[in-house]
Amino acid sequence: MEEKQAENGVVAMANCYQGFDPATYLQINYSPTPADLETKDSLEPWKMACLHRAFTEGDVSGELLVDIGSGPTLYQVMSGCEVFNKVILTDFLEVNRQELRGWLQDEGGCSLDWTPYLQHVCKLEGRQPSAWTEKAAKLRQVIMDIVPIDVHSPQPLALDVLPSAGADCLVSCYCLESVSPDLSAFTRALGNIGRLLRPGGHLLLIGTLRMSYYFGAHGVKIPTVPVNEAQVCASLKETGYTMIRLEVYKLPPDLNVWGDDASDVFFVKAMKE
Ligand SMILES: C[S@@+](CC[C@H](N)C(=O)[O-])C[C@H]1O[C@@H](n2cnc3c(N)ncnc32)[C@H](O)[C@@H]1O
């Protein structure tokens, strides 16, 4: 009975995602970038700084980085592409994988110009913003594949996608809480993606706190599981991760222009036991 209910919840989430539109999602969430990236204390620079720091502290290393639930976005691998020789992007929806392929092919077939993000990460790395073209080339060089994923499956990726040892690092932004019908599903999803990671490998997780919905396109309201800091920590512990750091960005009331009800954003650096 409980299993059936859980299954129904996951199916209902999958149905909500059928209305997700990459171009609108990018426009709602990532378009006012130049201003946002220059505004000290705003969310985008905070997120990019968390990722930059995590990837450059020296403990995150190896060959293969996998991004879980990439959606149509690339900012989350712009620091990691300097550390890992191989990056795999993943998403549940073909429309998002198509959007990412559009950027990879560099023939003008993508909905957002990622230049301000590339320039910003170059600055974090102590380089001139003009080095963004080299970073874009590096990113295109290390992205090995863009593949389907389902975090609710005990085996989220097709069997032949990863080497048998697993990935050295996972990054995942705004995915698990946005695709899980409840806390149990969120925790199970953390466990499922953990099976993709080698023991001692790192998980870098960004997510919203206390958010019950967001918009995947105009008029497409996607219900999400509102999680708090304690629940995120407990779910990580339960699924075999050791917490290294949890940081919280408090969203100023006037910053929430996206039409969701998130209160804050968290960043976690954790290690698989
Ligand atoms: C809120 S978006 C996050 C996108 C991107 N990572 C970002 O930082 O903006 C959630 C993503 O999860 C994907 N998704 C939906 N169901 C999923 C599932 N069962 N497994 C993995 N990803 C899923 C959606 O297609 C969407 O791209």
PDBQT file of the ligand as one rigid body, heavy atoms in Angstrom, charges set to zero:
ROOT
HETATM    1  C1  LIG A 301      14.496  22.837 -10.878  1.00  0.00    +0.000 C 
HETATM    2  S1  LIG A 301      15.176  22.028 -12.255  1.00  0.00    +0.000 S 
HETATM    3  C2  LIG A 301      16.922  22.199 -11.936  1.00  0.00    +0.000 C 
HETATM    4  C3  LIG A 301      17.719  22.416 -13.179  1.00  0.00    +0.000 C 
HETATM    5  C4  LIG A 301      19.177  22.844 -12.983  1.00  0.00    +0.000 C 
HETATM    6  N1  LIG A 301      19.957  21.821 -12.326  1.00  0.00    +0.000 N 
HETATM    7  C5  LIG A 301      19.319  24.165 -12.254  1.00  0.00    +0.000 C 
HETATM    8  O1  LIG A 301      20.256  24.271 -11.445  1.00  0.00    +0.000 OA
HETATM    9  O2  LIG A 301      18.583  25.102 -12.520  1.00  0.00    +0.000 OA
HETATM   10  C6  LIG A 301      14.864  20.324 -11.892  1.00  0.00    +0.000 C 
HETATM   11  C7  LIG A 301      15.337  19.387 -12.966  1.00  0.00    +0.000 C 
HETATM   12  O3  LIG A 301      15.092  18.035 -12.579  1.00  0.00    +0.000 OA
HETATM   13  C8  LIG A 301      14.721  17.301 -13.733  1.00  0.00    +0.000 C 
HETATM   14  N2  LIG A 301      13.976  16.096 -13.313  1.00  0.00    +0.000 N 
HETATM   15  C9  LIG A 301      12.627  15.916 -13.271  1.00  0.00    +0.000 A 
HETATM   16  N3  LIG A 301      12.341  14.680 -12.835  1.00  0.00    +0.000 NA
HETATM   17  C10 LIG A 301      13.519  14.057 -12.615  1.00  0.00    +0.000 A 
HETATM   18  C11 LIG A 301      13.880  12.760 -12.186  1.00  0.00    +0.000 A 
HETATM   19  N4  LIG A 301      12.962  11.842 -11.867  1.00  0.00    +0.000 N 
HETATM   20  N5  LIG A 301      15.199  12.444 -12.115  1.00  0.00    +0.000 NA
HETATM   21  C12 LIG A 301      16.139  13.377 -12.418  1.00  0.00    +0.000 A 
HETATM   22  N6  LIG A 301      15.871  14.621 -12.822  1.00  0.00    +0.000 NA
HETATM   23  C13 LIG A 301      14.567  14.967 -12.916  1.00  0.00    +0.000 A 
HETATM   24  C14 LIG A 301      13.891  18.265 -14.536  1.00  0.00    +0.000 C 
HETATM   25  O4  LIG A 301      13.790  17.889 -15.886  1.00  0.00    +0.000 OA
HETATM   26  C15 LIG A 301      14.632  19.569 -14.314  1.00  0.00    +0.000 C 
HETATM   27  O5  LIG A 301      15.603  19.759 -15.294  1.00  0.00    +0.000 OA
ENDROOT
TORSDOF 0
